[in-house]
Amino acid sequence: NNSQKTSSAVPPGPPVYVDLAYVPNHCSAKNVDQEFFKRVRAAYYVVSGNDPGSGEPSRGVLDALLEGKAQWGSNLQV
């Protein structure tokens, strides 16, 4: 019985620095969360989503991006 439950699929470890990160699947909160954006540090993000009426891209994911990026401080090594 695994008593530990994590909300993120991001494994533990140091941040990953990239120039560009693509967030697929209409920027769904099922795929990425604040922990993802804390760890995947990009100079630019491209998010898919073309229907604001359906909540695409997800406001929650965009908020998670801002919250995750706020944790970076000045440590952006891109």
C-alpha positions in Angstrom: 0.0 0.0 0.0 1.5 3.3 -1.1 0.6 5.9 1.5 2.4 8.7 -0.2 0.5 10.5 -2.9 1.9 13.3 -5.1 -0.2 15.7 -7.2 2.5 16.1 -9.8 4.0 13.6 -12.3 7.3 15.6 -12.2 10.0 13.5 -10.6 12.2 15.0 -7.9 15.4 16.6 -8.9 16.9 19.9 -10.0 15.2 22.3 -12.4 15.5 21.7 -16.2 16.4 24.8 -18.2 15.3 25.1 -21.9 14.9 27.9 -24.4 11.4 26.9 -25.4 8.8 24.6 -23.9 5.6 23.5 -25.6 2.6 22.8 -23.4 0.3 20.5 -25.5 -3.3 19.3 -25.2 -5.0 22.6 -25.0 -2.9 23.6 -21.9 -5.0 21.2 -19.7 -4.6 21.2 -16.0 -4.5 17.3 -16.3 -1.1 17.6 -17.9 0.8 20.4 -16.1 0.6 22.1 -12.7 2.6 24.6 -10.7 5.3 22.0 -9.8 5.9 21.4 -13.6 6.5 25.1 -14.1 8.8 25.3 -11.0 11.0 22.6 -12.5 10.7 23.2 -16.3 12.2 26.7 -16.7 11.9 28.1 -20.1 12.6 31.5 -21.6 9.4 31.0 -23.7 6.3 28.8 -23.4 4.0 27.9 -26.3 0.6 26.8 -25.2 -2.0 25.2 -27.4 -5.6 26.2 -27.2 -7.8 28.0 -29.5 -11.2 28.3 -27.9 -11.5 30.8 -25.1 -15.2 30.0 -24.8 -14.3 26.4 -23.7 -11.6 27.6 -21.3 -8.7 26.9 -23.7 -6.0 27.6 -22.8 -6.8 26.7 -19.2 -6.8 29.7 -16.8 -5.6 27.4 -14.0 -2.6 26.4 -16.0 -1.7 29.9 -16.9 -2.0 30.9 -13.2 0.2 27.9 -12.3 2.8 29.2 -14.8 2.9 32.5 -13.1 3.0 31.0 -9.6 5.7 28.5 -10.5 7.8 31.1 -12.2 7.5 33.3 -9.1 9.6 30.6 -7.3 12.5 31.0 -9.7 13.8 34.2 -8.3 16.8 35.3 -10.5 17.8 31.7 -11.1 17.0 31.5 -14.8 19.9 29.9 -16.7 18.5 29.8 -20.2 
